[in-house]
């Protein structure tokens, strides 16, 4: 069994934290904006329903209470962060026609992953993970999201492995988990706000990742 920030005796979610109903999504989007701007404390049920154009009972029907809404909003924040990176990675990796092109393309993917433009996204992701503490249902969904994202990243690397462009012995899930850990830890580097330190950290991380992929480590 993997580590859990919160122990739970039930695998059942009391609230659907990944709803598809348009009204539920509208309520979530409003809440995400509030959390991103001022944190959970800024989320007031009256303000959310007013901005979404619905009545309070509608919110309760979809999420049970304010807590359910906030958890669903955090899940959506994680979804948004993962989706933006996965989409760009998919577009870039799909262009490679040979080993050199693939390695060059993946180097560019790492530029995106570690780039300063994603500093805010990295912070949000860490914030969401921290918000899962004491919320077992939300934590379970975050694990589900991360597993799905890792699987999609694996789908980008597996064809390259099948083509012999990256080592056949490379454990792709482990490599992806390692990259994920690097990206999460980079938030601490971002907070220091030291350009020289950041550039050195990124260069070292990229060099190591590319050495693993090119089998030169």
C-alpha positions, 0 to 999 in steps of 0.5 A: 500500500502506498503512502497516504497523508490521510488514513481512510477506512472507505474507498467510497467517495461521498461526493463526485469530485470530478463531475461532468454536469455543466452546472457543476462545472460552472460552480467549480470554475467560479470557485477555482478563480476564488481560490487562485486569487485569495485562497479557500478562505475567500470562498463564500457559498453566496458569492459562488452561486451568485457568480454561477447564476444558480441557487444555493440548493443547486450547489448542495445538490451537486457537492453536498456542502461548501467543503465538497465544492472546495475539494472538487475545485482543488481537483479541477486545479490539478486537472488544469495544471496536468492537462496544459503540460500533457497537451504541449508534450503530446504535440511536441513528441508526436513530431519526432521521426528518428532518435535524434529528433525525439531526444531534441524534442524531449529536451524541449519538453523539459524546457517547458516542464522546468521553465519559469512560465510554469512556476505558477502552475508548479506552485498551484500543484503543490498547493493542491497536494497540500490541501489534500491533507485531512481529506481522504476522498480528495486525496484518492482522486488526486492519486487517480489523476496523477496515475492517469497523467503518468500513464499518458506521459508513458504513452509518449515514451513507449513508442520511442522505446519500441523504436529503440530510441531510448533504452529498452531497459528503462522503466518508464513509470519509474522515470516519469515518477522521478520527473514528477518529483523533480517538478514538484521539488522545483517549487522550493527553488522557485521560492528562493528567486535566485536566477543563478541557482534556478538556471543551475538546477534546471541545467543539472536536472535536464542533463541527468534526464537526457543522460538517462534517455540517451543511455549515457549515464 
